């Protein structure tokens, strides 16, 4: 396993749990996960039968700016 500076980041935790992957693979996983969550959040905004109130969804989008 590569040497990690464990600061509690998701990347560090993921690499700790999956010790057989490279840093690049872990970074790709994290980027893929973030991309999927953005897609879900955007879909939530345009869906009329949304799980969360639109005010909450808009707050989440604004919080990322």
PQR file with spaces between the fields and no chain letter, atoms N, CA, C, O and H, PARSE charges and radii, in Angstrom:
ATOM       1  N    UNK     1       0.840   -1.186    0.000 -0.4000 1.5000
ATOM       2  CA   UNK     1       0.000    0.000    0.000 -0.0000 2.0000
ATOM       3  C    UNK     1       0.883    1.246    0.000  0.5500 1.7000
ATOM       4  O    UNK     1       1.939    1.287    0.632 -0.5500 1.4000
ATOM       5  N    UNK     2       0.418    2.256   -0.726 -0.4000 1.5000
ATOM       6  CA   UNK     2       1.158    3.502   -0.762 -0.0000 2.0000
ATOM       7  C    UNK     2       1.072    4.199    0.593  0.5500 1.7000
ATOM       8  O    UNK     2       0.154    3.958    1.376 -0.5500 1.4000
ATOM       9  H    UNK     2      -0.439    2.223   -1.240  0.4000 1.0000
ATOM      10  N    UNK     3       2.031    5.051    0.847 -0.4000 1.5000
ATOM      11  CA   UNK     3       2.018    5.842    2.056 -0.0000 2.0000
ATOM      12  C    UNK     3       0.916    6.893    1.958  0.5500 1.7000
ATOM      13  O    UNK     3       0.822    7.601    0.955 -0.5500 1.4000
ATOM      14  H    UNK     3       2.777    5.247    0.210  0.4000 1.0000
ATOM      15  N    UNK     4       0.096    6.997    2.975 -0.4000 1.5000
ATOM      16  CA   UNK     4      -1.007    7.957    2.974 -0.0000 2.0000
ATOM      17  C    UNK     4      -0.839    8.968    4.087  0.5500 1.7000
ATOM      18  O    UNK     4      -0.375    8.640    5.179 -0.5500 1.4000
ATOM      19  H    UNK     4       0.172    6.422    3.790  0.4000 1.0000
ATOM      20  N    UNK     5      -1.214   10.176    3.806 -0.4000 1.5000
ATOM      21  CA   UNK     5      -1.294   11.210    4.821 -0.0000 2.0000
ATOM      22  C    UNK     5      -2.754   11.226    5.267  0.5500 1.7000
ATOM      23  O    UNK     5      -3.571   11.959    4.710 -0.5500 1.4000
ATOM      24  H    UNK     5      -1.591   10.442    2.919  0.4000 1.0000
ATOM      25  N    UNK     6      -3.073   10.423    6.263 -0.4000 1.5000
ATOM      26  CA   UNK     6      -4.465   10.235    6.657 -0.0000 2.0000
ATOM      27  C    UNK     6      -5.030   11.474    7.330  0.5500 1.7000
ATOM      28  O    UNK     6      -4.752   11.759    8.495 -0.5500 1.4000
ATOM      29  H    UNK     6      -2.409    9.827    6.716  0.4000 1.0000
ATOM      30  N    UNK     7      -5.829   12.199    6.565 -0.4000 1.5000
ATOM      31  CA   UNK     7      -6.468   13.400    7.095 -0.0000 2.0000
ATOM      32  C    UNK     7      -7.978   13.228    7.210  0.5500 1.7000
ATOM      33  O    UNK     7      -8.693   14.190    7.490 -0.5500 1.4000
ATOM      34  H    UNK     7      -6.055   11.968    5.619  0.4000 1.0000
ATOM      35  N    UNK     8      -8.463   12.017    6.997 -0.4000 1.5000
ATOM      36  CA   UNK     8      -9.899   11.769    7.107 -0.0000 2.0000
ATOM      37  C    UNK     8     -10.651   12.028    5.824  0.5500 1.7000
ATOM      38  O    UNK     8     -11.881   11.986    5.814 -0.5500 1.4000
ATOM      39  H    UNK     8      -7.882   11.236    6.769  0.4000 1.0000
ATOM      40  N    UNK     9      -9.941   12.295    4.737 -0.4000 1.5000
ATOM      41  CA   UNK     9     -10.626   12.545    3.476 -0.0000 2.0000
ATOM      42  C    UNK     9     -11.209   11.238    2.950  0.5500 1.7000
ATOM      43  O    UNK     9     -10.771   10.146    3.313 -0.5500 1.4000
ATOM      44  H    UNK     9      -8.941   12.329    4.746  0.4000 1.0000
ATOM      45  N    UNK    10     -12.206   11.382    2.086 -0.4000 1.5000
ATOM      46  CA   UNK    10     -12.824   10.203    1.492 -0.0000 2.0000
ATOM      47  C    UNK    10     -11.797    9.399    0.710  0.5500 1.7000
ATOM      48  O    UNK    10     -11.803    8.168    0.755 -0.5500 1.4000
ATOM      49  H    UNK    10     -12.562   12.269    1.791  0.4000 1.0000
ATOM      50  N    UNK    11     -10.924   10.083   -0.001 -0.4000 1.5000
ATOM      51  CA   UNK    11      -9.901    9.398   -0.785 -0.0000 2.0000
ATOM      52  C    UNK    11      -9.027    8.538    0.120  0.5500 1.7000
ATOM      53  O    UNK    11      -8.754    7.381   -0.199 -0.5500 1.4000
ATOM      54  H    UNK    11     -10.919   11.083   -0.037  0.4000 1.0000
ATOM      55  N    UNK    12      -8.594    9.088    1.230 -0.4000 1.5000
ATOM      56  CA   UNK    12      -7.773    8.325    2.180 -0.0000 2.0000
ATOM      57  C    UNK    12      -8.533    7.121    2.723  0.5500 1.7000
ATOM      58  O    UNK    12      -7.996    6.015    2.791 -0.5500 1.4000
ATOM      59  H    UNK    12      -8.816   10.028    1.489  0.4000 1.0000
ATOM      60  N    UNK    13      -9.769    7.341    3.101 -0.4000 1.5000
ATOM      61  CA   UNK    13     -10.584    6.247    3.646 -0.0000 2.0000
ATOM      62  C    UNK    13     -10.803    5.159    2.602  0.5500 1.7000
ATOM      63  O    UNK    13     -10.701    3.970    2.905 -0.5500 1.4000
ATOM      64  H    UNK    13     -10.206    8.239    3.046  0.4000 1.0000
ATOM      65  N    UNK    14     -11.104    5.569    1.374 -0.4000 1.5000
ATOM      66  CA   UNK    14     -11.326    4.601    0.301 -0.0000 2.0000
ATOM      67  C    UNK    14     -10.067    3.784    0.043  0.5500 1.7000
ATOM      68  O    UNK    14     -10.132    2.566   -0.120 -0.5500 1.4000
ATOM      69  H    UNK    14     -11.187    6.534    1.127  0.4000 1.0000
ATOM      70  N    UNK    15      -8.928    4.455    0.006 -0.4000 1.5000
ATOM      71  CA   UNK    15      -7.675    3.739   -0.238 -0.0000 2.0000
ATOM      72  C    UNK    15      -7.327    2.809    0.927  0.5500 1.7000
ATOM      73  O    UNK    15      -6.745    1.744    0.719 -0.5500 1.4000
ATOM      74  H    UNK    15      -8.874    5.445    0.138  0.4000 1.0000
ATOM      75  N    UNK    16      -7.678    3.202    2.132 -0.4000 1.5000
ATOM      76  CA   UNK    16      -7.424    2.345    3.289 -0.0000 2.0000
ATOM      77  C    UNK    16      -8.269    1.077    3.198  0.5500 1.7000
ATOM      78  O    UNK    16      -7.800   -0.014    3.523 -0.5500 1.4000
ATOM      79  H    UNK    16      -8.150    4.067    2.300  0.4000 1.0000
ATOM      80  N    UNK    17      -9.522    1.226    2.753 -0.4000 1.5000
ATOM      81  CA   UNK    17     -10.421    0.077    2.639 -0.0000 2.0000
ATOM      82  C    UNK    17     -10.117   -0.787    1.422  0.5500 1.7000
ATOM      83  O    UNK    17     -10.457   -1.970    1.407 -0.5500 1.4000
ATOM      84  H    UNK    17      -9.903    2.112    2.489  0.4000 1.0000
ATOM      85  N    UNK    18      -9.484   -0.214    0.405 -0.4000 1.5000
ATOM      86  CA   UNK    18      -9.160   -0.933   -0.829 -0.0000 2.0000
ATOM      87  C    UNK    18      -7.658   -0.822   -1.070  0.5500 1.7000
ATOM      88  O    UNK    18      -7.211   -0.096   -1.959 -0.5500 1.4000
ATOM      89  H    UNK    18      -9.209    0.747    0.417  0.4000 1.0000
ATOM      90  N    UNK    19      -6.899   -1.539   -0.279 -0.4000 1.5000
ATOM      91  CA   UNK    19      -5.453   -1.382   -0.269 -0.0000 2.0000
ATOM      92  C    UNK    19      -4.769   -1.882   -1.537  0.5500 1.7000
ATOM      93  O    UNK    19      -3.578   -1.639   -1.732 -0.5500 1.4000
ATOM      94  H    UNK    19      -7.261   -2.128    0.443  0.4000 1.0000
ATOM      95  N    UNK    20      -5.505   -2.574   -2.400 -0.4000 1.5000
ATOM      96  CA   UNK    20      -4.895   -3.117   -3.617 -0.0000 2.0000
ATOM      97  C    UNK    20      -5.025   -2.184   -4.820  0.5500 1.7000
ATOM      98  O    UNK    20      -4.631   -2.559   -5.924 -0.5500 1.4000
ATOM      99  H    UNK    20      -6.473   -2.771   -2.242  0.4000 1.0000
ATOM     100  N    UNK    21      -5.571   -0.970   -4.636 -0.4000 1.5000
ATOM     101  CA   UNK    21      -5.738   -0.051   -5.761 -0.0000 2.0000
ATOM     102  C    UNK    21      -4.679    1.040   -5.730  0.5500 1.7000
ATOM     103  O    UNK    21      -4.063    1.305   -4.698 -0.5500 1.4000
ATOM     104  H    UNK    21      -5.892   -0.665   -3.740  0.4000 1.0000
ATOM     105  N    UNK    22      -4.484    1.665   -6.882 -0.4000 1.5000
ATOM     106  CA   UNK    22      -3.515    2.754   -6.968 -0.0000 2.0000
ATOM     107  C    UNK    22      -4.202    4.076   -6.612  0.5500 1.7000
ATOM     108  O    UNK    22      -5.428    4.160   -6.535 -0.5500 1.4000
ATOM     109  H    UNK    22      -4.985    1.450   -7.720  0.4000 1.0000
ATOM     110  N    UNK    23      -3.390    5.085   -6.401 -0.4000 1.5000
ATOM     111  CA   UNK    23      -3.913    6.420   -6.125 -0.0000 2.0000
ATOM     112  C    UNK    23      -4.773    6.899   -7.292  0.5500 1.7000
ATOM     113  O    UNK    23      -5.828    7.500   -7.089 -0.5500 1.4000
ATOM     114  H    UNK    23      -2.395    5.017   -6.464  0.4000 1.0000
ATOM     115  N    UNK    24      -4.315    6.630   -8.513 -0.4000 1.5000
ATOM     116  CA   UNK    24      -5.060    7.060   -9.705 -0.0000 2.0000
ATOM     117  C    UNK    24      -6.421    6.379   -9.777  0.5500 1.7000
ATOM     118  O    UNK    24      -7.414    7.017  -10.131 -0.5500 1.4000
ATOM     119  H    UNK    24      -3.458    6.142   -8.678  0.4000 1.0000
ATOM     120  N    UNK    25      -6.479    5.098   -9.449 -0.4000 1.5000
ATOM     121  CA   UNK    25      -7.760    4.379   -9.451 -0.0000 2.0000
ATOM     122  C    UNK    25      -8.702    4.950   -8.397  0.5500 1.7000
ATOM     123  O    UNK    25      -9.898    5.103   -8.642 -0.5500 1.4000
ATOM     124  H    UNK    25      -5.673    4.580   -9.162  0.4000 1.0000
ATOM     125  N    UNK    26      -8.165    5.260   -7.242 -0.4000 1.5000
ATOM     126  CA   UNK    26      -8.984    5.847   -6.181 -0.0000 2.0000
ATOM     127  C    UNK    26      -9.501    7.222   -6.590  0.5500 1.7000
ATOM     128  O    UNK    26     -10.655    7.558   -6.328 -0.5500 1.4000
ATOM     129  H    UNK    26      -7.193    5.136   -7.043  0.4000 1.0000
ATOM     130  N    UNK    27      -8.647    8.012   -7.230 -0.4000 1.5000
ATOM     131  CA   UNK    27      -9.071    9.334   -7.694 -0.0000 2.0000
ATOM     132  C    UNK    27     -10.167    9.215   -8.752  0.5500 1.7000
ATOM     133  O    UNK    27     -11.117    9.997   -8.752 -0.5500 1.4000
ATOM     134  H    UNK    27      -7.709    7.739   -7.442  0.4000 1.0000
ATOM     135  N    UNK    28     -10.037    8.237   -9.658 -0.4000 1.5000
ATOM     136  CA   UNK    28     -11.081    8.022  -10.665 -0.0000 2.0000
ATOM     137  C    UNK    28     -12.392    7.619  -10.004  0.5500 1.7000
ATOM     138  O    UNK    28     -13.462    8.070  -10.414 -0.5500 1.4000
ATOM     139  H    UNK    28      -9.265    7.602   -9.659  0.4000 1.0000
ATOM     140  N    UNK    29     -12.311    6.774   -8.987 -0.4000 1.5000
ATOM     141  CA   UNK    29     -13.514    6.360   -8.256 -0.0000 2.0000
ATOM     142  C    UNK    29     -14.189    7.566   -7.607  0.5500 1.7000
ATOM     143  O    UNK    29     -15.406    7.724   -7.697 -0.5500 1.4000
ATOM     144  H    UNK    29     -11.442    6.408   -8.654  0.4000 1.0000
ATOM     145  N    UNK    30     -13.406    8.402   -6.962 -0.4000 1.5000
ATOM     146  CA   UNK    30     -13.953    9.587   -6.293 -0.0000 2.0000
ATOM     147  C    UNK    30     -14.582   10.529   -7.321  0.5500 1.7000
ATOM     148  O    UNK    30     -15.679   11.042   -7.098 -0.5500 1.4000
ATOM     149  H    UNK    30     -12.417    8.273   -6.888  0.4000 1.0000
ATOM     150  N    UNK    31     -13.903   10.759   -8.437 -0.4000 1.5000
ATOM     151  CA   UNK    31     -14.452   11.632   -9.483 -0.0000 2.0000
ATOM     152  C    UNK    31     -15.755   11.059  -10.033  0.5500 1.7000
ATOM     153  O    UNK    31     -16.706   11.803  -10.276 -0.5500 1.4000
ATOM     154  H    UNK    31     -13.012   10.342   -8.619  0.4000 1.0000
ATOM     155  N    UNK    32     -15.805    9.754  -10.229 -0.4000 1.5000
ATOM     156  CA   UNK    32     -17.014    9.093  -10.723 -0.0000 2.0000
ATOM     157  C    UNK    32     -18.160    9.232   -9.715  0.5500 1.7000
ATOM     158  O    UNK    32     -19.298    9.506  -10.096 -0.5500 1.4000
ATOM     159  H    UNK    32     -15.032    9.149  -10.032  0.4000 1.0000
ATOM     160  N    UNK    33     -17.857    9.044   -8.448 -0.4000 1.5000
ATOM     161  CA   UNK    33     -18.866    9.173   -7.396 -0.0000 2.0000
ATOM     162  C    UNK    33     -19.416   10.593   -7.343  0.5500 1.7000
ATOM     163  O    UNK    33     -20.628   10.785   -7.248 -0.5500 1.4000
ATOM     164  H    UNK    33     -16.932    8.821   -8.138  0.4000 1.0000
ATOM     165  N    UNK    34     -18.545   11.578   -7.402 -0.4000 1.5000
ATOM     166  CA   UNK    34     -18.981   12.982   -7.382 -0.0000 2.0000
ATOM     167  C    UNK    34     -19.845   13.281   -8.596  0.5500 1.7000
ATOM     168  O    UNK    34     -20.883   13.931   -8.478 -0.5500 1.4000
ATOM     169  H    UNK    34     -17.561   11.422   -7.479  0.4000 1.0000
ATOM     170  N    UNK    35     -19.422   12.812   -9.760 -0.4000 1.5000
ATOM     171  CA   UNK    35     -20.187   13.035  -10.985 -0.0000 2.0000
ATOM     172  C    UNK    35     -21.586   12.432  -10.882  0.5500 1.7000
ATOM     173  O    UNK    35     -22.570   13.063  -11.268 -0.5500 1.4000
ATOM     174  H    UNK    35     -18.578   12.284   -9.856  0.4000 1.0000
ATOM     175  N    UNK    36     -21.669   11.217  -10.363 -0.4000 1.5000
ATOM     176  CA   UNK    36     -22.975   10.574  -10.203 -0.0000 2.0000
ATOM     177  C    UNK    36     -23.870   11.329   -9.238  0.5500 1.7000
ATOM     178  O    UNK    36     -25.073   11.444   -9.474 -0.5500 1.4000
ATOM     179  H    UNK    36     -20.869   10.705  -10.049  0.4000 1.0000
ATOM     180  N    UNK    37     -23.311   11.839   -8.166 -0.4000 1.5000
ATOM     181  CA   UNK    37     -24.114   12.588   -7.196 -0.0000 2.0000
ATOM     182  C    UNK    37     -24.608   13.906   -7.782  0.5500 1.7000
ATOM     183  O    UNK    37     -25.730   14.328   -7.501 -0.5500 1.4000
ATOM     184  H    UNK    37     -22.334   11.745   -7.974  0.4000 1.0000
ATOM     185  N    UNK    38     -23.778   14.557   -8.595 -0.4000 1.5000
ATOM     186  CA   UNK    38     -24.219   15.783   -9.283 -0.0000 2.0000
ATOM     187  C    UNK    38     -25.379   15.469  -10.211  0.5500 1.7000
ATOM     188  O    UNK    38     -26.351   16.221  -10.273 -0.5500 1.4000
ATOM     189  H    UNK    38     -22.867   14.214   -8.824  0.4000 1.0000
ATOM     190  N    UNK    39     -25.279   14.355  -10.935 -0.4000 1.5000
ATOM     191  CA   UNK    39     -26.366   13.950  -11.837 -0.0000 2.0000
ATOM     192  C    UNK    39     -27.648   13.705  -11.046  0.5500 1.7000
ATOM     193  O    UNK    39     -28.728   14.120  -11.465 -0.5500 1.4000
ATOM     194  H    UNK    39     -24.489   13.743  -10.885  0.4000 1.0000
ATOM     195  N    UNK    40     -27.530   13.039   -9.914 -0.4000 1.5000
ATOM     196  CA   UNK    40     -28.713   12.777   -9.077 -0.0000 2.0000
ATOM     197  C    UNK    40     -29.315   14.071   -8.568  0.5500 1.7000
ATOM     198  O    UNK    40     -30.535   14.232   -8.567 -0.5500 1.4000
ATOM     199  H    UNK    40     -26.653   12.702   -9.573  0.4000 1.0000
ATOM     200  N    UNK    41     -28.470   14.996   -8.136 -0.4000 1.5000
ATOM     201  CA   UNK    41     -28.963   16.272   -7.623 -0.0000 2.0000
ATOM     202  C    UNK    41     -29.646   17.068   -8.728  0.5500 1.7000
ATOM     203  O    UNK    41     -30.706   17.653   -8.507 -0.5500 1.4000
ATOM     204  H    UNK    41     -27.479   14.866   -8.137  0.4000 1.0000
ATOM     205  N    UNK    42     -29.047   17.095   -9.913 -0.4000 1.5000
ATOM     206  CA   UNK    42     -29.670   17.790  -11.035 -0.0000 2.0000
ATOM     207  C    UNK    42     -30.992   17.144  -11.429  0.5500 1.7000
ATOM     208  O    UNK    42     -31.956   17.844  -11.741 -0.5500 1.4000
ATOM     209  H    UNK    42     -28.186   16.619  -10.093  0.4000 1.0000
ATOM     210  N    UNK    43     -31.045   15.827  -11.418 -0.4000 1.5000
ATOM     211  CA   UNK    43     -32.292   15.125  -11.731 -0.0000 2.0000
ATOM     212  C    UNK    43     -33.355   15.445  -10.685  0.5500 1.7000
ATOM     213  O    UNK    43     -34.533   15.583  -11.013 -0.5500 1.4000
ATOM     214  H    UNK    43     -30.262   15.259  -11.165  0.4000 1.0000
ATOM     215  N    UNK    44     -32.944   15.560   -9.456 -0.4000 1.5000
ATOM     216  CA   UNK    44     -33.857   15.894   -8.366 -0.0000 2.0000
ATOM     217  C    UNK    44     -34.522   17.251   -8.618  0.5500 1.7000
ATOM     218  O    UNK    44     -35.698   17.442   -8.307 -0.5500 1.4000
ATOM     219  H    UNK    44     -31.987   15.447   -9.190  0.4000 1.0000
ATOM     220  N    UNK    45     -33.770   18.170   -9.172 -0.4000 1.5000
ATOM     221  CA   UNK    45     -34.296   19.516   -9.426 -0.0000 2.0000
ATOM     222  C    UNK    45     -35.375   19.489  -10.495  0.5500 1.7000
ATOM     223  O    UNK    45     -36.382   20.188  -10.381 -0.5500 1.4000
ATOM     224  H    UNK    45     -32.815   18.014   -9.425  0.4000 1.0000
ATOM     225  N    UNK    46     -35.172   18.680  -11.541 -0.4000 1.5000
ATOM     226  CA   UNK    46     -36.116   18.704  -12.650 -0.0000 2.0000
ATOM     227  C    UNK    46     -37.253   17.693  -12.518  0.5500 1.7000
ATOM     228  O    UNK    46     -38.170   17.696  -13.338 -0.5500 1.4000
ATOM     229  H    UNK    46     -34.354   18.112  -11.633  0.4000 1.0000
ATOM     230  N    UNK    47     -37.212   16.844  -11.523 -0.4000 1.5000
ATOM     231  CA   UNK    47     -38.251   15.841  -11.330 -0.0000 2.0000
ATOM     232  C    UNK    47     -39.378   16.417  -10.493  0.5500 1.7000
ATOM     233  O    UNK    47     -39.147   17.029   -9.450 -0.5500 1.4000
ATOM     234  H    UNK    47     -36.467   16.841  -10.856  0.4000 1.0000
ATOM     235  N    UNK    48     -40.584   16.217  -10.959 -0.4000 1.5000
ATOM     236  CA   UNK    48     -41.738   16.763  -10.229 -0.0000 2.0000
ATOM     237  C    UNK    48     -42.049   15.966   -8.970  0.5500 1.7000
ATOM     238  O    UNK    48     -42.610   16.520   -8.024 -0.5500 1.4000
ATOM     239  H    UNK    48     -40.772   15.721  -11.807  0.4000 1.0000
ATOM     240  N    UNK    49     -41.703   14.688   -8.930 -0.4000 1.5000
ATOM     241  CA   UNK    49     -41.960   13.877   -7.740 -0.0000 2.0000
ATOM     242  C    UNK    49     -40.695   13.727   -6.902  0.5500 1.7000
ATOM     243  O    UNK    49     -40.329   12.623   -6.500 -0.5500 1.4000
ATOM     244  H    UNK    49     -41.248   14.238   -9.698  0.4000 1.0000
ATOM     245  N    UNK    50     -40.052   14.819   -6.654 -0.4000 1.5000
ATOM     246  CA   UNK    50     -38.778   14.844   -5.932 -0.0000 2.0000
ATOM     247  C    UNK    50     -38.950   14.348   -4.499  0.5500 1.7000
ATOM     248  O    UNK    50     -39.992   14.544   -3.874 -0.5500 1.4000
ATOM     249  H    UNK    50     -40.348   15.716   -6.981  0.4000 1.0000
ATOM     250  N    UNK    51     -37.912   13.707   -4.003 -0.4000 1.5000
ATOM     251  CA   UNK    51     -37.908   13.199   -2.628 -0.0000 2.0000
ATOM     252  C    UNK    51     -37.774   14.344   -1.634  0.5500 1.7000
ATOM     253  O    UNK    51     -38.453   14.368   -0.607 -0.5500 1.4000
ATOM     254  H    UNK    51     -37.066   13.547   -4.511  0.4000 1.0000
ATOM     255  N    UNK    52     -36.890   15.297   -1.945 -0.4000 1.5000
ATOM     256  CA   UNK    52     -36.632   16.418   -1.047 -0.0000 2.0000
ATOM     257  C    UNK    52     -37.376   17.660   -1.522  0.5500 1.7000
ATOM     258  O    UNK    52     -37.637   17.815   -2.716 -0.5500 1.4000
ATOM     259  H    UNK    52     -36.339   15.278   -2.779  0.4000 1.0000
ATOM     260  N    UNK    53     -37.714   18.531   -0.599 -0.4000 1.5000
ATOM     261  CA   UNK    53     -38.339   19.798   -1.000 -0.0000 2.0000
ATOM     262  C    UNK    53     -37.390   20.599   -1.896  0.5500 1.7000
ATOM     263  O    UNK    53     -36.173   20.537   -1.723 -0.5500 1.4000
ATOM     264  H    UNK    53     -37.502   18.405    0.370  0.4000 1.0000
ATOM     265  N    UNK    54     -37.941   21.342   -2.842 -0.4000 1.5000
ATOM     266  CA   UNK    54     -37.098   22.094   -3.776 -0.0000 2.0000
ATOM     267  C    UNK    54     -36.215   23.106   -3.052  0.5500 1.7000
ATOM     268  O    UNK    54     -35.104   23.391   -3.499 -0.5500 1.4000
ATOM     269  H    UNK    54     -38.930   21.393   -2.982  0.4000 1.0000
ATOM     270  N    UNK    55     -36.703   23.651   -1.933 -0.4000 1.5000
ATOM     271  CA   UNK    55     -35.882   24.611   -1.192 -0.0000 2.0000
ATOM     272  C    UNK    55     -34.607   23.949   -0.661  0.5500 1.7000
ATOM     273  O    UNK    55     -33.546   24.573   -0.653 -0.5500 1.4000
ATOM     274  H    UNK    55     -37.606   23.419   -1.569  0.4000 1.0000
ATOM     275  N    UNK    56     -34.703   22.703   -0.222 -0.4000 1.5000
ATOM     276  CA   UNK    56     -33.535   21.970    0.266 -0.0000 2.0000
ATOM     277  C    UNK    56     -32.576   21.677   -0.880  0.5500 1.7000
ATOM     278  O    UNK    56     -31.366   21.850   -0.741 -0.5500 1.4000
ATOM     279  H    UNK    56     -35.565   22.197   -0.228  0.4000 1.0000
ATOM     280  N    UNK    57     -33.112   21.238   -2.001 -0.4000 1.5000
ATOM     281  CA   UNK    57     -32.285   20.928   -3.161 -0.0000 2.0000
ATOM     282  C    UNK    57     -31.559   22.171   -3.647  0.5500 1.7000
ATOM     283  O    UNK    57     -30.369   22.110   -3.956 -0.5500 1.4000
ATOM     284  H    UNK    57     -34.095   21.097   -2.114  0.4000 1.0000
ATOM     285  N    UNK    58     -32.257   23.298   -3.719 -0.4000 1.5000
ATOM     286  CA   UNK    58     -31.626   24.540   -4.145 -0.0000 2.0000
ATOM     287  C    UNK    58     -30.555   24.973   -3.155  0.5500 1.7000
ATOM     288  O    UNK    58     -29.508   25.483   -3.556 -0.5500 1.4000
ATOM     289  H    UNK    58     -33.224   23.347   -3.468  0.4000 1.0000
ATOM     290  N    UNK    59     -30.809   24.775   -1.867 -0.4000 1.5000
ATOM     291  CA   UNK    59     -29.805   25.094   -0.854 -0.0000 2.0000
ATOM     292  C    UNK    59     -28.541   24.276   -1.088  0.5500 1.7000
ATOM     293  O    UNK    59     -27.434   24.810   -1.014 -0.5500 1.4000
ATOM     294  H    UNK    59     -31.660   24.361   -1.542  0.4000 1.0000
ATOM     295  N    UNK    60     -28.697   22.996   -1.366 -0.4000 1.5000
ATOM     296  CA   UNK    60     -27.535   22.120   -1.596 -0.0000 2.0000
ATOM     297  C    UNK    60     -26.745   22.587   -2.806  0.5500 1.7000
ATOM     298  O    UNK    60     -25.514   22.606   -2.771 -0.5500 1.4000
ATOM     299  H    UNK    60     -29.596   22.563   -1.426  0.4000 1.0000
ATOM     300  N    UNK    61     -27.433   22.964   -3.870 -0.4000 1.5000
ATOM     301  CA   UNK    61     -26.729   23.462   -5.047 -0.0000 2.0000
ATOM     302  C    UNK    61     -25.998   24.756   -4.735  0.5500 1.7000
ATOM     303  O    UNK    61     -24.845   24.926   -5.132 -0.5500 1.4000
ATOM     304  H    UNK    61     -28.432   22.949   -3.898  0.4000 1.0000
ATOM     305  N    UNK    62     -26.648   25.666   -4.035 -0.4000 1.5000
ATOM     306  CA   UNK    62     -26.014   26.938   -3.700 -0.0000 2.0000
ATOM     307  C    UNK    62     -24.839   26.770   -2.749  0.5500 1.7000
ATOM     308  O    UNK    62     -23.886   27.548   -2.795 -0.5500 1.4000
ATOM     309  H    UNK    62     -27.584   25.528   -3.712  0.4000 1.0000
ATOM     310  N    UNK    63     -24.901   25.765   -1.893 -0.4000 1.5000
ATOM     311  CA   UNK    63     -23.828   25.533   -0.927 -0.0000 2.0000
ATOM     312  C    UNK    63     -22.542   25.075   -1.606  0.5500 1.7000
ATOM     313  O    UNK    63     -21.458   25.215   -1.039 -0.5500 1.4000
ATOM     314  H    UNK    63     -25.675   25.133   -1.856  0.4000 1.0000
ATOM     315  N    UNK    64     -22.654   24.534   -2.807 -0.4000 1.5000
ATOM     316  CA   UNK    64     -21.470   24.033   -3.508 -0.0000 2.0000
ATOM     317  C    UNK    64     -20.735   25.117   -4.272  0.5500 1.7000
ATOM     318  O    UNK    64     -19.627   24.888   -4.755 -0.5500 1.4000
ATOM     319  H    UNK    64     -23.535   24.421   -3.267  0.4000 1.0000
ATOM     320  N    UNK    65     -21.324   26.279   -4.389 -0.4000 1.5000
ATOM     321  CA   UNK    65     -20.692   27.358   -5.171 -0.0000 2.0000
ATOM     322  C    UNK    65     -19.584   28.027   -4.415  0.5500 1.7000
ATOM     323  O    UNK    65     -18.954   28.950   -4.930 -0.5500 1.4000
ATOM     324  H    UNK    65     -22.225   26.466   -3.996  0.4000 1.0000
